[in-house]
Amino acid sequence: MAPPAAPRARLALITGLTGQDGSLLAELLLGRGYRVLGLLRPGRGQRLGAAEHLRGRVELAEGELTDAAAIGALIARTRPEELYHLAAPSFVPETWRHPAETMSAIVTATATLLEAVREHSPATRLLAAASSTMFGAAPESPQREDTPCRPQTPYATAKLAAHQLVGQLRTHDGLFACSAILYNHESERRPERFVTRKISRAAAAIKLGLEREVALGDLDAVRDWSFAGDIVRGAWLMLQQERPEDYVLASGAGHTVREFAEAAFAHVGLDAAEHVRVDPGLVRAAEPTPLIGDPSRARERLGWTPEVGFEELVARMVDADLAALRP
């Protein structure tokens, strides 16, 4: 008698595999025995970006997220147990220049995935990455899942619309669909155009004698920073629950850009005040409400808490840049 077939490994489809979050999530899922399928945009080659080290361990497919026919066919063919929709424009200043493209890339893409799951694989559990920016000029800080949203940018408006779509199709069609409301989260894989990597790289470069100063914008801007690895762990936990809910994933603590710079330079034995210059051209309008998340629901219902604190996060980013910049 033939032995019973081994159980099929769970399949997770990730959009945004090539970015910071997608690559960290893929590592987590592979470590838990999943098959991981990454969706890449067609026509750009199969460059894996931050997930390049996972080549050969992940499966790849190409498809434009706004192409309903192609996405529908992919979902029908693969029927993933879990779908993590992480792909979206992430550099908010650029979205002011292309609001129509921003709405399509975020809202239409989310709608396309939800529709494909509903029509072709209704048992798929779907998570979409929402953003703290959708709270905008919220009436309170910290923000909870039910805090009223008052978005202030095209990016935030698009993220709010996508977030609402997830909730509407969850209610109307009974999908296991949820939004992870993500606050700022960082790692050594963050692109250098973001202020955190700009700071960590500058601290490393100045320590090594490669640069002398770094220009930043508003040093008093407040952010709720977490380690991206903690955030994707929270996203995974969301899809392991009995019923779908939206969750704020955040540290619950606000820090200024100044504090981030001070921690980064102190880690290499330097005084940030001697090397940081404020460039008025980089100063954006002050946010009306500090975007700080209240992760109480995630802590109580998921058992999720961040494992990497603020100081450790800054240190690991600086250490990674030191290693990369050393001759």
Protein Blocks (a to p, Z undefined) as FASTA:
>chain_A
ZZdddddddddddehklmmklmmmmmmmmmnopacdddddehiajaekjmmmmgojaccd
dddfklmklmmmmmmmnopabdcdfbccfblklmmmmmmlmmmmmmmmmmmmmmmmmmmo
mmbccdddddfklnmpafbdcddfklccddfbfklmmmmmmmmmmmmmmmmnopacdddd
ddddddfklcfkbmklmmmmmmmmmmnopafbdcdddfkbccddddfklmmmmmmmmmmp
fbdcdddddehiacdfklmmmmmmmmnopafklmpccdfklpccddfbdcdddfklmmmm
nopacfbdfklmmmmmmmmmmmmmpZZ
